[in-house]
Amino acid sequence: MTDAPAVGAARTGHAVVVGAGMAGLLAAGVLAGHVDRVTVVERDRLPDGAQPRRGVPQGWQVHALLARGLVGLERLFPGFGRDLQGAGAVPVRLPGDVLVLGRAGWIDRRAPGWLSLSASRPLIEATVRRRLLELPGVTVVDGCEVTALRASDDGRGVRGVVVRGDDGPVPIEADLVVDASGRGTRTPTWLAGLGGPVPDRTTVDARITYASRFYRVPDGFAADWRGLILFGDQVDNPRTGYLYPVEGGRWVVGLIGARGVHAATDDAGFTAYARRLRSPVLAEAIAAAEPLSDVHLHRGTSNQRWHYERLRRWPERLVVLGDAACAFDPVYGQGMSSAVVAAELLDASLRARRPRGDLRGLGSRFQRRLARRLAEPWLFAVGEDLRFPGTTGGTAGPLRRTLQWYQDRLEVAATYDPVVTDVYVRALGMLERPTALLRPHLVRAAARSRPSRGDVVPGPVPRG
């Protein structure tokens, strides 16, 4: 865009962020360090505290703030971990505090792994929102919907948005627009309205469903674990179960199925599903626990990626990130941490443009960098989902089959070798690049291992 004020080292200008989910809040936090004013526009009426809301239907489900996400949040909002823990989040170390049943058996718990803070999605989001609103120049406008992008006078970029609220449509001028509106993004439609090309989209869907419920932790409950992750297998038992402690002395329990298999939403069906997991440990834990909520079902779990990086023409001063650009199957817990990565890339892109004092070319370069950075978590999530028979949108080609072959053997080694386990869980936590899994010790361990589906599951290994 050529007819808007420059955004440079003097911190001038106005940025609009569409969406007040995690990706939007983090992007706004970054932008507050580069411009005078940031306006976040959210369609929902936002709650005062940590309450689920309509625009985040997955808010009832189990959420994993991976180690990479916590590190990034602490960097953006110093003291964030202290604030979240003060609000009730529970420290949990993976794998030491978590029983993880993989396809090959129980993961070795002797590995150092990484520390996370376990909390409900509404509490994580509310804590980020509170810290964001403490920054100067940041405003969150809720109950309003962005309906269109405003084209610049030369037609080569955007100069703001149109917002519909209680008083009808209102134009808002902006030097930079960030779409973080999630899976329901309208940017492809808006681009078509501006006369530009529409990006291709890749969707890989294993038909995974979530059913989650909150329980009160039983009085006097004692175990050498704090959380449970019980993975199913892709052939005989596609049922996965999660149990994690969250604020308020509660457990959040998630039961996950694929291939059309999902937990019922009534009490008896939910309990029966838990009993059919590959280990009884979760069902035994909740048998003595008091349910605190209904069962909430969530189906929008496909992997979805808009290929903005392939467009030859990109509007100036427009950025798309978060689920609006690339949404993952949430079973792998990569969404919030990927939003942190995107915010950091936005910060780096803005810093790189400062010497020139303008934003020309920022959007197209950012979309290409984001696509490259998210290629690794995308490869992992899609590769896992393509193991399920009936997954639509792709096939496991030679590269993915080779990676699956190698990963199957690494998972065997991770049941008895804490060095393998440590690198493996650090890669899952996005603290290590996937190339770390090719270190010599891990390659040798994988070569010695033989794949196992873990059909016979003995008791979990003690912490050691």
RABEL-V986725 format. One record per residue. N is the residue number from 1. BURIAL is b if it has 9 or more other ideal C-beta (glycine too) atoms within 8 Angstrom, else e. D_CENTER is the distance of its C-alpha to the mean C-alpha in whole Angstrom. Layout:
n:N burial:BURIAL d_center:D_CENTER
n:N burial:BURIAL d_center:D_CENTER
//
This chain:
n:1 burial:b d_center:31
n:2 burial:b d_center:35
n:3 burial:e d_center:36
n:4 burial:b d_center:33
n:5 burial:e d_center:34
n:6 burial:b d_center:32
n:7 burial:b d_center:30
n:8 burial:b d_center:31
n:9 burial:e d_center:31
n:10 burial:e d_center:33
n:11 burial:e d_center:30
n:12 burial:b d_center:31
n:13 burial:b d_center:30
n:14 burial:b d_center:27
n:15 burial:b d_center:24
n:16 burial:b d_center:22
n:17 burial:b d_center:18
n:18 burial:b d_center:18
n:19 burial:b d_center:15
n:20 burial:b d_center:15
n:21 burial:b d_center:11
n:22 burial:b d_center:9
n:23 burial:b d_center:9
n:24 burial:b d_center:13
n:25 burial:b d_center:14
n:26 burial:b d_center:13
n:27 burial:b d_center:14
n:28 burial:b d_center:17
n:29 burial:b d_center:17
n:30 burial:b d_center:18
n:31 burial:b d_center:20
n:32 burial:b d_center:22
n:33 burial:e d_center:24
n:34 burial:b d_center:25
n:35 burial:b d_center:26
n:36 burial:e d_center:29
n:37 burial:b d_center:27
n:38 burial:b d_center:23
n:39 burial:b d_center:23
n:40 burial:b d_center:20
n:41 burial:b d_center:21
n:42 burial:b d_center:19
n:43 burial:b d_center:20
n:44 burial:b d_center:20
n:45 burial:e d_center:22
n:46 burial:b d_center:20
n:47 burial:b d_center:21
n:48 burial:e d_center:23
n:49 burial:e d_center:21
n:50 burial:b d_center:18
n:51 burial:e d_center:19
n:52 burial:e d_center:17
n:53 burial:b d_center:17
n:54 burial:e d_center:18
n:55 burial:b d_center:15
n:56 burial:b d_center:12
n:57 burial:e d_center:14
n:58 burial:b d_center:11
n:59 burial:b d_center:12
n:60 burial:b d_center:14
n:61 burial:b d_center:12
n:62 burial:b d_center:11
n:63 burial:b d_center:8
n:64 burial:e d_center:8
n:65 burial:b d_center:8
n:66 burial:b d_center:9
n:67 burial:b d_center:12
n:68 burial:b d_center:11
n:69 burial:b d_center:9
n:70 burial:b d_center:12
n:71 burial:b d_center:14
n:72 burial:b d_center:13
n:73 burial:b d_center:13
n:74 burial:b d_center:17
n:75 burial:e d_center:18
n:76 burial:b d_center:17
n:77 burial:b d_center:18
n:78 burial:e d_center:21
n:79 burial:e d_center:21
n:80 burial:b d_center:18
n:81 burial:b d_center:18
n:82 burial:e d_center:21
n:83 burial:b d_center:21
n:84 burial:b d_center:18
n:85 burial:b d_center:20
n:86 burial:e d_center:23
n:87 burial:b d_center:21
n:88 burial:b d_center:21
n:89 burial:b d_center:18
n:90 burial:b d_center:19
n:91 burial:b d_center:19
n:92 burial:b d_center:18
n:93 burial:b d_center:19
n:94 burial:b d_center:18
n:95 burial:b d_center:20
n:96 burial:b d_center:23
n:97 burial:b d_center:22
n:98 burial:b d_center:20
n:99 burial:b d_center:22
n:100 burial:b d_center:20
n:101 burial:b d_center:22
n:102 burial:b d_center:21
n:103 burial:b d_center:23
n:104 burial:b d_center:26
n:105 burial:b d_center:26
n:106 burial:b d_center:25
n:107 burial:b d_center:23
n:108 burial:b d_center:25
n:109 burial:b d_center:25
n:110 burial:e d_center:27
n:111 burial:b d_center:24
n:112 burial:e d_center:23
n:113 burial:b d_center:20
n:114 burial:b d_center:18
n:115 burial:e d_center:17
n:116 burial:b d_center:14
n:117 burial:b d_center:15
n:118 burial:b d_center:14
n:119 burial:b d_center:14
n:120 burial:b d_center:13
n:121 burial:b d_center:11
n:122 burial:b d_center:14
n:123 burial:b d_center:15
n:124 burial:b d_center:12
n:125 burial:b d_center:12
n:126 burial:b d_center:16
n:127 burial:b d_center:17
n:128 burial:b d_center:15
n:129 burial:b d_center:17
n:130 burial:b d_center:20
n:131 burial:b d_center:20
n:132 burial:b d_center:19
n:133 burial:e d_center:22
n:134 burial:e d_center:24
n:135 burial:b d_center:24
n:136 burial:e d_center:27
n:137 burial:b d_center:27
n:138 burial:b d_center:24
n:139 burial:e d_center:24
n:140 burial:b d_center:22
n:141 burial:b d_center:24
n:142 burial:b d_center:23
n:143 burial:b d_center:24
n:144 burial:b d_center:25
n:145 burial:e d_center:23
n:146 burial:b d_center:23
n:147 burial:e d_center:25
n:148 burial:e d_center:26
n:149 burial:b d_center:26
n:150 burial:b d_center:30
n:151 burial:b d_center:31
n:152 burial:b d_center:33
n:153 burial:e d_center:37
n:154 burial:e d_center:37
n:155 burial:e d_center:34
n:156 burial:e d_center:32
n:157 burial:b d_center:29
n:158 burial:b d_center:28
n:159 burial:b d_center:30
n:160 burial:b d_center:28
n:161 burial:b d_center:26
n:162 burial:b d_center:28
n:163 burial:b d_center:27
n:164 burial:b d_center:28
n:165 burial:b d_center:29
n:166 burial:e d_center:32
n:167 burial:e d_center:34
n:168 burial:e d_center:33
n:169 burial:e d_center:32
n:170 burial:b d_center:32
n:171 burial:b d_center:31
n:172 burial:b d_center:29
n:173 burial:e d_center:30
n:174 burial:b d_center:28
n:175 burial:b d_center:28
n:176 burial:b d_center:24
n:177 burial:b d_center:22
n:178 burial:b d_center:18
n:179 burial:b d_center:16
n:180 burial:b d_center:13
n:181 burial:b d_center:14
n:182 burial:b d_center:11
n:183 burial:e d_center:12
n:184 burial:e d_center:16
n:185 burial:b d_center:16
n:186 burial:e d_center:20
n:187 burial:b d_center:20
n:188 burial:b d_center:22
n:189 burial:e d_center:24
n:190 burial:b d_center:25
n:191 burial:b d_center:26
n:192 burial:b d_center:28
n:193 burial:e d_center:30
n:194 burial:b d_center:30
n:195 burial:e d_center:32
n:196 burial:b d_center:29
n:197 burial:e d_center:28
n:198 burial:e d_center:25
n:199 burial:b d_center:22
n:200 burial:e d_center:22
n:201 burial:b d_center:19
n:202 burial:b d_center:18
n:203 burial:b d_center:17
n:204 burial:b d_center:16
n:205 burial:b d_center:16
n:206 burial:b d_center:17
n:207 burial:b d_center:18
n:208 burial:b d_center:16
n:209 burial:b d_center:16
n:210 burial:b d_center:15
n:211 burial:b d_center:18
n:212 burial:b d_center:17
n:213 burial:b d_center:20
n:214 burial:b d_center:21
n:215 burial:b d_center:24
n:216 burial:b d_center:26
n:217 burial:b d_center:26
n:218 burial:e d_center:30
n:219 burial:e d_center:32
n:220 burial:e d_center:33
n:221 burial:e d_center:31
n:222 burial:e d_center:31
n:223 burial:e d_center:29
n:224 burial:e d_center:28
n:225 burial:b d_center:24
n:226 burial:b d_center:22
n:227 burial:b d_center:19
n:228 burial:b d_center:19
n:229 burial:b d_center:17
n:230 burial:b d_center:20
n:231 burial:b d_center:19
n:232 burial:b d_center:21
n:233 burial:b d_center:23
n:234 burial:e d_center:22
n:235 burial:e d_center:26
n:236 burial:e d_center:28
n:237 burial:b d_center:25
n:238 burial:b d_center:22
n:239 burial:b d_center:21
n:240 burial:b d_center:18
n:241 burial:b d_center:18
n:242 burial:b d_center:16
n:243 burial:b d_center:18
n:244 burial:b d_center:17
n:245 burial:b d_center:19
n:246 burial:b d_center:18
n:247 burial:b d_center:20
n:248 burial:e d_center:23
n:249 burial:e d_center:24
n:250 burial:b d_center:22
n:251 burial:b d_center:20
n:252 burial:b d_center:17
n:253 burial:b d_center:18
n:254 burial:b d_center:16
n:255 burial:b d_center:18
n:256 burial:b d_center:17
n:257 burial:b d_center:19
n:258 burial:b d_center:19
n:259 burial:b d_center:22
n:260 burial:e d_center:23
n:261 burial:e d_center:23
n:262 burial:b d_center:21
n:263 burial:b d_center:22
n:264 burial:b d_center:25
n:265 burial:b d_center:24
n:266 burial:e d_center:28
n:267 burial:e d_center:28
n:268 burial:e d_center:30
n:269 burial:b d_center:28
n:270 burial:b d_center:25
n:271 burial:b d_center:27
n:272 burial:b d_center:29
n:273 burial:b d_center:25
n:274 burial:b d_center:25
n:275 burial:e d_center:28
n:276 burial:e d_center:27
n:277 burial:b d_center:25
n:278 burial:b d_center:26
n:279 burial:b d_center:27
n:280 burial:e d_center:28
n:281 burial:b d_center:27
n:282 burial:b d_center:24
n:283 burial:b d_center:27
n:284 burial:e d_center:29
n:285 burial:b d_center:27
n:286 burial:b d_center:26
n:287 burial:e d_center:30
n:288 burial:e d_center:31
n:289 burial:b d_center:28
n:290 burial:e d_center:29
n:291 burial:e d_center:26
n:292 burial:e d_center:25
n:293 burial:e d_center:24
n:294 burial:e d_center:24
n:295 burial:b d_center:22
n:296 burial:b d_center:19
n:297 burial:b d_center:18
n:298 burial:b d_center:15
n:299 burial:e d_center:16
n:300 burial:e d_center:13
n:301 burial:b d_center:11
n:302 burial:b d_center:13
n:303 burial:b d_center:11
n:304 burial:b d_center:13
n:305 burial:b d_center:14
n:306 burial:b d_center:16
n:307 burial:b d_center:18
n:308 burial:b d_center:19
n:309 burial:b d_center:20
n:310 burial:e d_center:23
n:311 burial:b d_center:25
n:312 burial:e d_center:28
n:313 burial:e d_center:28
n:314 burial:b d_center:26
n:315 burial:b d_center:27
n:316 burial:b d_center:27
n:317 burial:b d_center:25
n:318 burial:b d_center:22
n:319 burial:b d_center:19
n:320 burial:b d_center:16
n:321 burial:b d_center:12
n:322 burial:b d_center:8
n:323 burial:b d_center:8
n:324 burial:b d_center:12
n:325 burial:b d_center:12
n:326 burial:b d_center:10
n:327 burial:b d_center:8
n:328 burial:b d_center:7
n:329 burial:b d_center:9
n:330 burial:b d_center:7
n:331 burial:b d_center:9
n:332 burial:b d_center:8
n:333 burial:b d_center:5
n:334 burial:b d_center:4
n:335 burial:b d_center:1
n:336 burial:b d_center:3
n:337 burial:b d_center:6
n:338 burial:b d_center:6
n:339 burial:b d_center:7
n:340 burial:b d_center:9
n:341 burial:b d_center:10
n:342 burial:b d_center:11
n:343 burial:b d_center:13
n:344 burial:b d_center:15
n:345 burial:b d_center:16
n:346 burial:b d_center:17
n:347 burial:b d_center:19
n:348 burial:e d_center:21
n:349 burial:b d_center:22
n:350 burial:b d_center:23
n:351 burial:e d_center:25
n:352 burial:e d_center:26
n:353 burial:b d_center:28
n:354 burial:b d_center:30
n:355 burial:e d_center:33
n:356 burial:e d_center:33
n:357 burial:b d_center:33
n:358 burial:e d_center:31
n:359 burial:b d_center:28
n:360 burial:e d_center:29
n:361 burial:e d_center:27
n:362 burial:b d_center:24
n:363 burial:b d_center:22
n:364 burial:b d_center:23
n:365 burial:b d_center:23
n:366 burial:b d_center:19
n:367 burial:b d_center:18
n:368 burial:b d_center:20
n:369 burial:b d_center:18
n:370 burial:b d_center:15
n:371 burial:b d_center:15
n:372 burial:e d_center:17
n:373 burial:b d_center:14
n:374 burial:b d_center:11
n:375 burial:e d_center:14
n:376 burial:b d_center:14
n:377 burial:b d_center:10
n:378 burial:b d_center:11
n:379 burial:b d_center:15
n:380 burial:b d_center:13
n:381 burial:b d_center:11
n:382 burial:b d_center:14
n:383 burial:b d_center:17
n:384 burial:b d_center:16
n:385 burial:b d_center:16
n:386 burial:b d_center:19
n:387 burial:b d_center:21
n:388 burial:b d_center:21
n:389 burial:e d_center:24
n:390 burial:e d_center:24
n:391 burial:b d_center:21
n:392 burial:e d_center:21
n:393 burial:b d_center:21
n:394 burial:b d_center:22
n:395 burial:e d_center:23
n:396 burial:b d_center:23
n:397 burial:e d_center:26
n:398 burial:e d_center:27
n:399 burial:e d_center:25
n:400 burial:b d_center:22
n:401 burial:b d_center:25
n:402 burial:e d_center:26
n:403 burial:b d_center:22
n:404 burial:b d_center:22
n:405 burial:b d_center:26
n:406 burial:b d_center:25
n:407 burial:b d_center:22
n:408 burial:b d_center:24
n:409 burial:b d_center:27
n:410 burial:b d_center:24
n:411 burial:b d_center:23
n:412 burial:b d_center:27
n:413 burial:b d_center:27
n:414 burial:b d_center:24
n:415 burial:b d_center:26
n:416 burial:e d_center:29
n:417 burial:b d_center:29
n:418 burial:e d_center:27
n:419 burial:b d_center:27
n:420 burial:b d_center:25
n:421 burial:b d_center:22
n:422 burial:b d_center:22
n:423 burial:b d_center:21
n:424 burial:b d_center:19
n:425 burial:b d_center:17
n:426 burial:b d_center:16
n:427 burial:b d_center:15
n:428 burial:e d_center:12
n:429 burial:b d_center:11
n:430 burial:b d_center:11
n:431 burial:b d_center:15
n:432 burial:b d_center:17
n:433 burial:e d_center:17
n:434 burial:b d_center:17
n:435 burial:e d_center:21
n:436 burial:b d_center:21
n:437 burial:b d_center:22
n:438 burial:e d_center:25
n:439 burial:e d_center:27
n:440 burial:e d_center:30
n:441 burial:e d_center:30
n:442 burial:b d_center:27
n:443 burial:b d_center:29
n:444 burial:e d_center:32
n:445 burial:b d_center:30
n:446 burial:b d_center:29
n:447 burial:e d_center:32
n:448 burial:e d_center:34
n:449 burial:b d_center:31
n:450 burial:e d_center:32
n:451 burial:b d_center:29
n:452 burial:e d_center:29
n:453 burial:b d_center:27
n:454 burial:b d_center:28
n:455 burial:e d_center:30
n:456 burial:e d_center:32
n:457 burial:b d_center:30
n:458 burial:e d_center:32
n:459 burial:e d_center:31
n:460 burial:b d_center:28
n:461 burial:e d_center:29
n:462 burial:e d_center:30
n:463 burial:e d_center:28
n:464 burial:e d_center:31
//
